[in-house]
Amino acid sequence: MGTTNNSRIRLSAATRAVLGTAATLTVLTALGQPDTSLLAGGFTVMTSALAVDRLGTLALGAPLYLAALAAGAVAGPYPVAAALVFLPLIYAAVHARLHGPIGHGAGVFAFMGYFLAQFTEARAADVPQLSVAVVVAFCAVLCTGVRVPNPAEPSRAASRQALQVTAASALAIAGGHLVSPDHWYWAVVTTWVVFINTESTGEVLRQSVRRLVGTVLGAAAGYGLATLAAPYGPLLLVLLLACMFGMFFTSPDAYWAVTFFITGMLCMLLALLDTFSADVLVLRVHETALGACCGVLAARLQSRDGYRDHDRPPHDG
């Protein structure tokens, strides 16, 4: 009964996320917004589905998201400044988990808003236009009731975990710039994700492996599908929404599959933006591997202070 109920909750969440994204893209297209705004709107709906469990989270998260987006756009032209701003933001976002679901959601909004600015290469002049897309997306979220089914509990180890994630992110930023000055943020996202809901070095390692496996498989499948569907824009959009549905419907216990759909969604998005290539996908795999290694290294080096050296029994097969 519990498994069936969880499946229904995930089905509802996935359906609402897809409907919210479709509504956002429809409105922004009708308003004549450029591709970057469409990307920002769809990304915002996805972020909200990951972070929102109640109206209060959205009320707090929305202004944080816009503020982080603006900060990322202002710092974007200056790589060193962008990194220096990102690190304290990451620390604050993780530390906010001390305050339970609302703190967790607010942290996700802040992190993702800054990430969006880097991903879209936004500049200060783009902020007003992107803000319109974000507001449209938040309205769609309110109308469709997008929410995350299992909000996070308060984390007593949030302070120590914040230091670990920040240290891992610093390594990821440095290494990511060496691999690609333009796509270093993919490494940082990986270090952020591999620490979510983990309490030991072994769990960080397992989460890292799942992230990498899902990325590799998703890149291979996504490349094939995007190549075949590239001449047909509407088909690419349908496949993108299908990947989004799969991401939210898949149980978090099968995190490799969640990552598979995320990477597939990225492939369709890049194809829609005419920036799709095998080189970009290979670069994503490299940055993901780097970010995972930084996360494991940081967890291992600080295990005596934060994470346990021993593992809990695995909870996802």
C-alpha positions in Angstrom: 0.0 0.0 0.0 2.8 2.4 0.9 4.6 1.8 -2.4 1.4 2.3 -4.4 0.7 5.6 -2.5 4.3 6.8 -3.2 3.9 6.0 -6.8 0.7 8.0 -7.0 2.3 11.0 -5.2 5.2 10.9 -7.7 2.8 10.6 -10.6 1.0 13.6 -9.4 4.2 15.6 -8.9 5.5 14.6 -12.4 2.2 15.5 -14.0 2.0 18.9 -12.3 5.7 19.7 -13.2 5.1 18.9 -16.9 1.8 20.9 -16.9 3.5 23.8 -15.1 6.4 23.8 -17.6 4.0 23.5 -20.6 1.9 26.4 -19.3 5.0 28.6 -18.7 6.5 27.9 -22.2 3.1 28.6 -23.8 2.7 32.0 -22.0 6.3 33.1 -22.7 6.0 32.1 -26.3 2.8 34.1 -26.7 4.6 37.1 -25.1 7.4 36.7 -27.8 10.1 36.0 -25.2 13.5 34.8 -26.5 14.9 31.3 -26.0 16.9 32.3 -22.9 13.7 33.4 -21.2 12.0 30.1 -22.1 14.9 28.2 -20.6 14.7 30.3 -17.5 11.0 29.8 -17.1 11.2 26.0 -17.6 14.1 25.8 -15.2 12.3 27.8 -12.6 9.3 25.4 -12.7 11.7 22.4 -12.2 13.4 24.2 -9.3 10.1 24.9 -7.7 9.1 21.3 -8.0 12.3 20.3 -6.2 12.0 22.9 -3.5 8.4 23.7 -2.7 6.3 21.7 -0.2 4.2 24.6 1.0 3.2 28.2 0.1 5.6 29.6 2.7 8.6 28.1 1.0 7.6 29.7 -2.3 7.0 33.1 -0.6 10.5 33.0 0.8 12.2 31.2 -2.0 11.0 33.3 -4.9 12.7 36.6 -3.9 15.9 34.6 -2.9 15.8 33.0 -6.4 15.5 36.3 -8.1 18.2 37.9 -5.9 20.6 35.0 -6.6 19.9 35.2 -10.3 20.7 38.9 -10.3 23.9 38.4 -8.3 25.0 35.6 -10.6 24.3 37.8 -13.7 26.3 40.7 -12.2 29.2 38.5 -11.3 29.1 36.4 -14.4 31.5 38.4 -16.6 34.2 38.0 -13.9 35.0 34.4 -13.2 36.9 34.9 -10.0 34.2 37.1 -8.6 31.5 34.6 -9.7 33.3 31.8 -7.8 33.9 34.0 -4.7 30.2 34.9 -4.5 29.1 31.3 -5.2 31.0 29.7 -2.3 29.4 31.7 0.6 26.0 31.2 -1.1 26.6 27.5 -1.1 27.5 27.5 2.5 24.4 29.5 3.5 22.2 27.3 1.3 23.3 24.1 3.0 23.3 25.6 6.5 19.7 26.6 6.0 18.7 22.9 6.2 18.9 23.4 10.0 15.5 25.0 9.6 13.7 22.0 8.1 11.7 22.0 4.9 11.4 25.8 4.5 15.1 26.3 5.0 16.0 23.4 2.7 13.7 24.8 0.0 15.1 28.3 0.4 18.6 27.0 0.0 17.7 25.1 -3.2 16.1 28.3 -4.6 19.2 30.4 -3.8 21.6 27.8 -5.3 19.6 27.2 -8.4 19.0 30.9 -9.1 22.7 31.5 -9.1 23.3 28.4 -11.2 20.8 29.5 -13.7 22.7 32.8 -14.2 25.9 30.8 -15.0 24.1 28.3 -17.2 22.4 31.0 -19.4 25.5 33.3 -19.3 23.2 36.0 -18.1 24.4 39.6 -17.7 23.0 42.4 -15.6 21.1 43.8 -18.7 19.3 40.5 -19.0 17.9 40.4 -15.5 14.7 42.3 -16.2 13.8 40.0 -19.1 14.7 36.9 -17.1 12.7 38.1 -14.1 9.6 38.2 -16.3 10.1 34.6 -17.2 10.7 33.7 -13.6 7.5 35.4 -12.4 5.5 33.7 -15.1 6.9 30.4 -14.0 6.1 31.0 -10.3 2.5 31.9 -11.3 2.3 28.6 -13.2 3.6 26.8 -10.1 0.9 28.3 -8.0 -1.8 27.4 -10.5 -0.7 23.8 -11.0 0.2 23.2 -7.4 3.7 21.8 -8.1 5.2 20.5 -5.0 7.9 18.1 -3.7 6.2 15.0 -2.2 8.8 14.3 0.6 10.2 17.5 2.2 13.5 17.3 4.0 13.7 17.1 7.8 15.9 19.5 9.8 19.5 18.4 9.7 21.5 18.6 12.9 24.7 18.2 10.9 23.9 21.0 8.5 26.7 23.3 9.8 29.4 20.7 9.4 27.9 19.5 6.1 27.9 23.1 4.9 31.7 23.3 5.4 32.2 20.0 3.5 30.0 21.0 0.6 31.7 24.4 0.4 35.2 22.9 0.5 34.1 20.3 -2.2 32.6 23.1 -4.3 35.8 25.2 -4.1 37.8 22.2 -5.4 35.1 21.7 -8.1 35.3 25.3 -9.2 39.1 25.3 -9.5 39.1 21.9 -11.3 36.1 22.8 -13.4 37.7 25.9 -14.7 40.7 23.9 -15.8 38.5 21.4 -17.7 36.3 24.1 -19.2 36.1 27.8 -18.2 32.6 28.0 -19.7 31.0 25.0 -18.1 32.6 24.7 -14.6 29.2 25.0 -12.9 28.4 21.4 -13.9 31.1 20.1 -11.5 29.7 22.3 -8.7 26.2 21.0 -9.2 27.5 17.5 -8.8 29.3 18.2 -5.5 26.0 19.9 -4.3 23.9 16.9 -5.2 26.0 14.1 -3.9 25.8 15.4 -0.4 22.0 15.6 -0.4 20.5 13.1 2.2 23.8 11.5 2.9 25.4 11.0 6.3 28.6 9.0 5.6 31.5 9.0 3.2 30.3 5.7 1.8 26.9 7.2 1.0 28.6 10.1 -0.7 30.6 7.6 -2.8 27.5 5.7 -3.8 25.6 8.9 -4.7 28.6 10.0 -6.8 28.7 6.7 -8.7 25.0 6.8 -9.4 25.3 10.4 -10.6 28.1 9.5 -13.0 26.5 6.3 -14.3 23.2 8.1 -14.9 25.1 11.0 -16.7 27.0 8.6 -19.0 23.9 6.6 -19.9 21.7 9.7 -20.3 24.3 11.3 -22.5 24.5 8.3 -24.8 20.7 7.8 -25.0 20.1 11.6 -25.2 22.6 12.0 -28.0 20.9 9.4 -30.1 17.4 10.7 -29.6 18.4 14.3 -30.0 20.2 13.6 -33.2 17.2 11.8 -34.7 14.7 14.4 -33.4 16.8 17.5 -34.2 14.9 18.4 -37.4 11.6 18.3 -35.6 11.4 21.1 -33.0 8.0 20.0 -31.5 9.3 16.4 -31.1 12.3 17.7 -29.2 10.0 19.6 -26.9 7.8 16.5 -26.3 10.9 14.4 -25.5 12.1 17.1 -23.1 8.8 17.1 -21.2 8.9 13.3 -21.2 12.3 13.3 -19.6 11.1 15.8 -17.1 8.2 13.5 -16.3 10.6 10.6 -15.9 12.8 12.6 -13.6 10.0 13.4 -11.1 8.2 10.1 -11.4 11.3 8.0 -10.8 11.9 7.1 -7.2 14.8 9.0 -5.5 16.1 5.6 -4.5 17.0 5.0 -8.1 19.1 8.1 -8.4 21.0 6.9 -11.4 17.7 6.8 -13.3 16.8 10.3 -12.1 20.2 11.6 -13.4 19.6 9.7 -16.7 16.4 11.7 -17.3 18.1 14.9 -16.2 20.8 14.4 -18.8 18.3 13.4 -21.4 16.4 16.6 -20.7 19.6 18.6 -21.1 20.3 16.9 -24.5 16.8 18.0 -25.8 17.3 21.5 -24.4 20.7 21.9 -26.1 19.2 20.7 -29.4 16.3 23.1 -29.1 18.8 25.9 -28.5 21.0 24.8 -31.4 24.0 24.3 -29.1 23.9 20.5 -29.1 27.1 18.5 -29.8 28.9 15.4 -28.8 31.8 17.5 -27.4 29.4 19.3 -25.0 28.1 16.0 -23.7 31.6 14.6 -23.2 32.4 17.7 -21.3 29.4 17.3 -19.1 30.6 13.7 -18.2 34.1 15.0 -17.4 32.7 17.8 -15.2 30.4 15.4 -13.5 33.2 12.9 -12.8 35.4 15.8 -11.4 32.6 17.1 -9.2 31.9 13.6 -7.8 35.6 13.1 -7.0 35.7 16.5 -5.2 32.7 15.5 -3.2 34.1 12.2 -2.1 37.5 13.7 -1.4 36.0 16.4 0.8 33.8 13.9 2.7 36.7 11.6 3.3 39.2 14.3 4.4 36.7 15.7 6.9 35.0 12.5 7.9 36.2 12.7 11.5 34.6 16.1 11.8 31.4 15.6 9.9 30.6 12.4 8.1 31.0 9.0 9.7 33.7 6.7 8.3 31.3 3.7 8.5 28.4 3.2 6.2 24.7 2.8 7.0 23.0 -0.1 5.2 22.2 1.0 1.7 18.6 2.1 1.2 18.3 1.9 -2.6 19.8 -1.3 -3.9 
